[in-house]
């Protein structure tokens, strides 16, 4: 992924294809706000929109749960001492 964007190019969090590439390459999950923005910028039929909203609500719940787990792990790691080489 380029470190800069040419004038007129969209930022990664507004381009679902780039976010999908990042997910496959770096195992990064898009933040729910960015994912919601991608959804809002895509024209969907009523049934697709409803199904996608259901999936997004599930994503939002799981993302929050994983943030709590990661927070606990990071707190424990921050309290520990780093290994010396």
DSSP file (Angstrom, degrees, kcal/mol; ACC not computed):
  #  RESIDUE AA STRUCTURE BP1 BP2  ACC     N-H-->O    O-->H-N    N-H-->O    O-->H-N    TCO  KAPPA ALPHA  PHI   PSI    X-CA   Y-CA   Z-CA
    1    1 A X              0   0    0      0, 0.0    17,-0.0     0, 0.0     0, 0.0   0.000 360.0 360.0 360.0 133.1    0.0    0.0    0.0
    2    2 A X        -     0   0    0      1,-0.1     3,-0.0     2,-0.1     0, 0.0  -0.284 360.0-135.9 -66.7 151.6    1.4    3.4   -0.9
    3    3 A X  S    S+     0   0    0      2,-0.0     2,-0.3     0, 0.0    -1,-0.1   0.585  87.6  33.6 -82.3 -10.3    2.5    5.7    1.9
    4    4 A X  S    S-     0   0    0      0, 0.0     2,-0.4     0, 0.0    -2,-0.1  -0.915  74.3-132.2-139.5 165.2    0.8    8.7    0.2
    5    5 A X        -     0   0    0     -2,-0.3     2,-0.1     4,-0.1     3,-0.1  -0.946  18.7-125.1-121.4 141.5   -2.2    9.3   -2.1
    6    6 A X    >   -     0   0    0     -2,-0.4     3,-2.2     1,-0.1     0, 0.0  -0.456  51.8 -75.7 -75.5 157.9   -2.4   11.3   -5.3
    7    7 A X  T 3  S+     0   0    0      1,-0.3    -1,-0.1    -2,-0.1     3,-0.1  -0.305 120.9  20.9 -55.7 129.8   -4.9   14.1   -5.4
    8    8 A X  T 3  S+     0   0    0      1,-0.4    -1,-0.3    -3,-0.1     2,-0.2   0.228  90.9 124.3  95.5 -14.3   -8.4   12.7   -5.9
    9    9 A X    <   -     0   0    0     -3,-2.2    -1,-0.4     1,-0.1     2,-0.2  -0.547  62.2-118.8 -77.9 145.8   -7.6    9.2   -4.6
   10   10 A X        -     0   0    0     -2,-0.2     2,-0.1    -3,-0.1    -4,-0.1  -0.489  27.0-106.6 -81.5 155.0   -9.8    8.0   -1.7
   11   11 A X    >   -     0   0    0     -2,-0.2     3,-2.1     1,-0.1     4,-0.3  -0.448  35.6-106.7 -75.4 156.2   -8.3    7.1    1.6
   12   12 A X  G >  S+     0   0    0      1,-0.3     3,-1.6     2,-0.2     7,-0.4   0.815 115.4  62.0 -57.4 -35.2   -8.2    3.4    2.5
   13   13 A X  G 3  S+     0   0    0      1,-0.3    -1,-0.3     5,-0.1    25,-0.2   0.529 104.7  48.9 -76.1  -1.3  -11.0    3.5    5.0
   14   14 A X  G <  S+     0   0    0     -3,-2.1     2,-0.6     1,-0.1    -1,-0.3   0.358  99.8  73.8-110.0   2.7  -13.4    4.6    2.3
   15   15 A X    <>  -     0   0    0     -3,-1.6     4,-2.1    -4,-0.3     3,-0.2  -0.935  60.2-165.9-120.8 108.7  -12.4    2.0   -0.2
   16   16 A X  H  > S+     0   0    0     -2,-0.6     4,-2.4     1,-0.2     5,-0.2   0.828  88.0  58.0 -63.7 -33.5  -13.7   -1.5    0.6
   17   17 A X  H  > S+     0   0    0      2,-0.2     4,-2.1     1,-0.2    -1,-0.2   0.918 108.8  44.5 -65.0 -42.3  -11.3   -3.2   -1.9
   18   18 A X  H  > S+     0   0    0      2,-0.2     4,-2.5    -3,-0.2    -2,-0.2   0.911 113.1  51.1 -68.1 -41.2   -8.2   -1.7   -0.3
   19   19 A X  H  X S+     0   0    0     -4,-2.1     4,-2.2    -7,-0.4    -2,-0.2   0.888 109.9  50.7 -61.4 -38.5   -9.6   -2.6    3.2
   20   20 A X  H  X S+     0   0    0     -4,-2.4     4,-2.0     2,-0.2    -1,-0.2   0.904 109.4  50.4 -66.2 -41.3  -10.2   -6.2    1.9
   21   21 A X  H  X S+     0   0    0     -4,-2.1     4,-2.3     1,-0.2     5,-0.2   0.923 110.8  49.4 -60.4 -44.3   -6.6   -6.4    0.6
   22   22 A X  H  X>S+     0   0    0     -4,-2.5     4,-3.4     1,-0.2     6,-0.7   0.899 108.4  53.3 -62.2 -40.7   -5.3   -5.2    4.0
   23   23 A X  H  X5S+     0   0    0     -4,-2.2     4,-1.1     1,-0.2    -1,-0.2   0.906 112.9  43.7 -61.2 -41.6   -7.4   -7.8    5.8
   24   24 A X  H  <5S+     0   0    0     -4,-2.0    -1,-0.2     2,-0.2    -2,-0.2   0.848 122.9  37.0 -72.8 -34.4   -5.9  -10.5    3.6
   25   25 A X  H  <5S+     0   0    0     -4,-2.3    -2,-0.2    -5,-0.2    -3,-0.2   0.910 134.5  16.1 -84.9 -45.2   -2.4   -9.2    3.9
   26   26 A X  H  <5S-     0   0    0     -4,-3.4    -3,-0.2    -5,-0.2    -2,-0.2   0.403  91.9-121.2-114.8   0.6   -2.1   -7.9    7.4
   27   27 A X     << +     0   0    0     -4,-1.1     2,-0.5    -5,-0.6    -4,-0.2   0.891  57.9 156.7  55.2  42.2   -5.1   -9.5    9.2
   28   28 A X        -     0   0    0     -6,-0.7     2,-0.5    -9,-0.2    -1,-0.2  -0.844  34.2-147.4 -98.5 132.5   -6.3   -6.0   10.1
   29   29 A X        -     0   0    0     -2,-0.5     2,-0.1    -3,-0.1     3,-0.1  -0.839  23.2-117.1 -96.1 133.8  -10.0   -5.5   10.8
   30   30 A X        -     0   0    0     -2,-0.5     2,-0.0     1,-0.1    -1,-0.0  -0.421  34.8-102.4 -67.8 144.1  -11.5   -2.1    9.8
   31   31 A X    >>  -     0   0    0      1,-0.1     4,-2.4    -2,-0.1     3,-0.5  -0.379  32.3-116.3 -61.5 142.8  -12.8    0.0   12.6
   32   32 A X  H 3> S+     0   0    0      1,-0.2     4,-2.7     2,-0.2     5,-0.2   0.825 114.5  55.8 -54.3 -34.7  -16.6   -0.2   12.8
   33   33 A X  H 3> S+     0   0    0      2,-0.2     4,-2.0     1,-0.2    -1,-0.2   0.920 110.4  44.8 -64.8 -41.8  -16.9    3.5   12.0
   34   34 A X  H <> S+     0   0    0     -3,-0.5     4,-2.0     2,-0.2    -2,-0.2   0.891 113.2  50.6 -68.3 -39.1  -14.9    3.1    8.8
   35   35 A X  H  X S+     0   0    0     -4,-2.4     4,-2.2     2,-0.2    -2,-0.2   0.910 109.4  51.0 -64.2 -41.9  -16.8    0.0    7.9
   36   36 A X  H  X S+     0   0    0     -4,-2.7     4,-2.7    -5,-0.2    -2,-0.2   0.901 108.1  52.9 -60.9 -41.2  -20.1    1.8    8.4
   37   37 A X  H  X S+     0   0    0     -4,-2.0     4,-1.3     1,-0.2    -1,-0.2   0.892 107.9  50.9 -62.4 -39.1  -18.9    4.6    6.2
   38   38 A X  H  < S+     0   0    0     -4,-2.0     3,-0.2   -25,-0.2    -1,-0.2   0.907 110.8  49.3 -63.5 -40.9  -18.1    2.1    3.5
   39   39 A X  H >< S+     0   0    0     -4,-2.2     3,-1.6     1,-0.2    -2,-0.2   0.928 109.5  51.3 -63.1 -45.3  -21.6    0.6    3.8
   40   40 A X  H 3< S+     0   0    0     -4,-2.7    -1,-0.2     1,-0.3    -2,-0.2   0.747 107.3  54.1 -66.0 -22.8  -23.2    4.1    3.6
   41   41 A X  T 3< S+     0   0    0     -4,-1.3     2,-0.5    -3,-0.2    -1,-0.3   0.355  95.6  83.8 -92.5   5.6  -21.2    4.8    0.4
   42   42 A X  S <  S-     0   0    0     -3,-1.6     2,-0.5    -4,-0.2    -4,-0.0  -0.929  77.9-130.1-113.9 130.5  -22.5    1.7   -1.4
   43   43 A X        +     0   0    0     -2,-0.5     2,-0.3     6,-0.0    -2,-0.1  -0.674  37.6 173.9 -79.7 122.6  -25.8    1.5   -3.2
   44   44 A X        -     0   0    0     -2,-0.5     2,-0.1    -5,-0.1    -2,-0.0  -0.918  32.1-114.7-128.7 152.1  -27.7   -1.6   -2.0
   45   45 A X     >  -     0   0    0     -2,-0.3     4,-2.9     1,-0.1     5,-0.2  -0.382  42.2-100.2 -75.5 165.8  -31.1   -3.0   -2.6
   46   46 A X  H  > S+     0   0    0      1,-0.2     4,-2.2     2,-0.2     5,-0.2   0.890 121.7  45.2 -58.0 -43.6  -33.5   -3.2    0.4
   47   47 A X  H  > S+     0   0    0      2,-0.2     4,-2.4     1,-0.2    -1,-0.2   0.917 115.3  46.9 -69.1 -42.4  -32.9   -6.9    1.1
   48   48 A X  H  > S+     0   0    0      2,-0.2     4,-2.8     1,-0.2     5,-0.2   0.906 112.1  51.3 -64.0 -40.7  -29.1   -6.6    0.7
   49   49 A X  H  X S+     0   0    0     -4,-2.9     4,-2.4     2,-0.2    -2,-0.2   0.905 111.0  47.9 -63.0 -41.5  -29.1   -3.6    3.0
   50   50 A X  H  X S+     0   0    0     -4,-2.2     4,-2.0    -5,-0.2    -2,-0.2   0.926 113.9  46.0 -66.0 -44.5  -31.0   -5.4    5.7
   51   51 A X  H  X S+     0   0    0     -4,-2.4     4,-2.3     1,-0.2    -2,-0.2   0.912 113.9  49.2 -64.0 -42.2  -28.8   -8.4    5.6
   52   52 A X  H  X S+     0   0    0     -4,-2.8     4,-2.7     1,-0.2    -2,-0.2   0.886 108.7  53.0 -65.9 -38.4  -25.7   -6.3    5.6
   53   53 A X  H  X S+     0   0    0     -4,-2.4     4,-2.4     2,-0.2    -1,-0.2   0.899 108.4  50.7 -62.4 -40.3  -27.0   -4.3    8.5
   54   54 A X  H  X S+     0   0    0     -4,-2.0     4,-1.8     2,-0.2    -2,-0.2   0.937 112.5  46.0 -62.1 -46.2  -27.6   -7.5   10.5
   55   55 A X  H  X S+     0   0    0     -4,-2.3     4,-2.5     1,-0.2    -2,-0.2   0.897 111.3  52.9 -62.5 -40.4  -24.0   -8.6    9.7
   56   56 A X  H  X S+     0   0    0     -4,-2.7     4,-3.0     2,-0.2    -2,-0.2   0.901 106.1  52.8 -63.6 -41.1  -22.7   -5.2   10.7
   57   57 A X  H  X S+     0   0    0     -4,-2.4     4,-2.0     2,-0.2    -1,-0.2   0.892 110.8  47.8 -61.4 -39.4  -24.5   -5.3   14.0
   58   58 A X  H  X S+     0   0    0     -4,-1.8     4,-2.5     2,-0.2     5,-0.2   0.918 112.1  49.7 -65.3 -43.9  -22.8   -8.7   14.7
   59   59 A X  H  X S+     0   0    0     -4,-2.5     4,-2.9     1,-0.2    -2,-0.2   0.913 109.6  51.9 -59.2 -44.9  -19.4   -7.3   13.7
   60   60 A X  H  X S+     0   0    0     -4,-3.0     4,-2.0     2,-0.2    -1,-0.2   0.905 111.0  47.3 -60.9 -43.9  -19.9   -4.3   15.9
   61   61 A X  H  X S+     0   0    0     -4,-2.0     4,-2.1     2,-0.2    -2,-0.2   0.943 115.4  44.0 -63.1 -49.2  -20.7   -6.5   18.9
   62   62 A X  H  X S+     0   0    0     -4,-2.5     4,-2.7     1,-0.2    -2,-0.2   0.872 110.4  55.6 -67.2 -36.6  -17.8   -8.9   18.3
   63   63 A X  H  X S+     0   0    0     -4,-2.9     4,-2.1    -5,-0.2    -1,-0.2   0.930 109.3  47.4 -60.5 -45.4  -15.4   -6.0   17.7
   64   64 A X  H  X S+     0   0    0     -4,-2.0     4,-1.7     2,-0.2    -2,-0.2   0.897 111.5  50.6 -61.8 -41.8  -16.3   -4.4   21.0
   65   65 A X  H  X S+     0   0    0     -4,-2.1     4,-1.9     1,-0.2    -2,-0.2   0.915 111.0  48.4 -63.2 -42.9  -15.8   -7.8   22.8
   66   66 A X  H  X S+     0   0    0     -4,-2.7     4,-3.0     1,-0.2    -1,-0.2   0.839 106.1  57.4 -68.1 -32.7  -12.4   -8.3   21.2
   67   67 A X  H  X S+     0   0    0     -4,-2.1     4,-2.5     2,-0.2    -1,-0.2   0.912 106.9  49.4 -61.9 -40.6  -11.4   -4.8   22.2
   68   68 A X  H  X S+     0   0    0     -4,-1.7     4,-2.0     2,-0.2    -2,-0.2   0.913 112.5  47.2 -64.1 -42.6  -12.1   -5.7   25.8
   69   69 A X  H  X S+     0   0    0     -4,-1.9     4,-2.2     2,-0.2    -2,-0.2   0.942 113.6  47.6 -63.0 -47.5  -10.1   -8.9   25.5
   70   70 A X  H  X S+     0   0    0     -4,-3.0     4,-2.9     1,-0.2     5,-0.2   0.882 108.9  55.2 -62.0 -38.1   -7.2   -7.0   23.8
   71   71 A X  H  X S+     0   0    0     -4,-2.5     4,-2.4    -5,-0.2    -1,-0.2   0.925 108.5  47.9 -60.8 -45.0   -7.3   -4.3   26.5
   72   72 A X  H  X S+     0   0    0     -4,-2.0     4,-1.9     2,-0.2    -1,-0.2   0.909 113.1  47.7 -62.8 -42.4   -6.9   -6.9   29.3
   73   73 A X  H  X S+     0   0    0     -4,-2.2     4,-2.4     1,-0.2    -2,-0.2   0.935 112.7  48.5 -63.3 -46.5   -4.0   -8.6   27.5
   74   74 A X  H  X S+     0   0    0     -4,-2.9     4,-2.8     1,-0.2    -2,-0.2   0.867 108.1  54.6 -65.4 -36.4   -2.3   -5.3   26.8
   75   75 A X  H  X S+     0   0    0     -4,-2.4     4,-1.6    -5,-0.2    -1,-0.2   0.933 110.5  46.3 -60.7 -44.7   -2.7   -4.2   30.5
   76   76 A X  H  X S+     0   0    0     -4,-1.9     4,-0.9     1,-0.2    -2,-0.2   0.905 114.2  47.8 -64.6 -41.6   -1.0   -7.4   31.6
   77   77 A X  H >< S+     0   0    0     -4,-2.4     3,-0.6     1,-0.2    -1,-0.2   0.899 109.9  52.3 -66.2 -39.6    1.8   -7.0   29.1
   78   78 A X  H 3< S+     0   0    0     -4,-2.8    -1,-0.2     1,-0.2    -2,-0.2   0.817 108.4  51.7 -66.0 -30.1    2.3   -3.3   30.0
   79   79 A X  H 3< S+     0   0    0     -4,-1.6    -1,-0.2    -5,-0.2    -2,-0.2   0.681 100.8  81.2 -79.8 -17.7    2.6   -4.3   33.7
   80   80 A X  S << S-     0   0    0     -4,-0.9     2,-0.4    -3,-0.6    -3,-0.0  -0.180  85.1-105.5 -81.9 177.6    5.3   -6.9   32.9
   81   81 A X        -     0   0    0     -2,-0.0     2,-0.1     1,-0.0    -1,-0.1  -0.862  32.6-116.5-106.3 139.5    8.9   -6.5   32.4
   82   82 A X        -     0   0    0     -2,-0.4     2,-0.1     1,-0.1    -4,-0.0  -0.430  31.6-110.1 -72.9 146.4   10.5   -6.7   28.9
   83   83 A X        -     0   0    0     -2,-0.1     2,-0.3     1,-0.1    -1,-0.1  -0.434  28.0-127.6 -71.2 148.6   12.9   -9.5   28.2
   84   84 A X              0   0    0     -2,-0.1    -1,-0.1     1,-0.1     0, 0.0  -0.755 360.0 360.0 -96.6 150.0   16.5   -8.6   27.7
   85   85 A X              0   0    0     -2,-0.3    -1,-0.1     0, 0.0    -2,-0.0   0.481 360.0 360.0 -70.5 360.0   18.3   -9.8   24.6
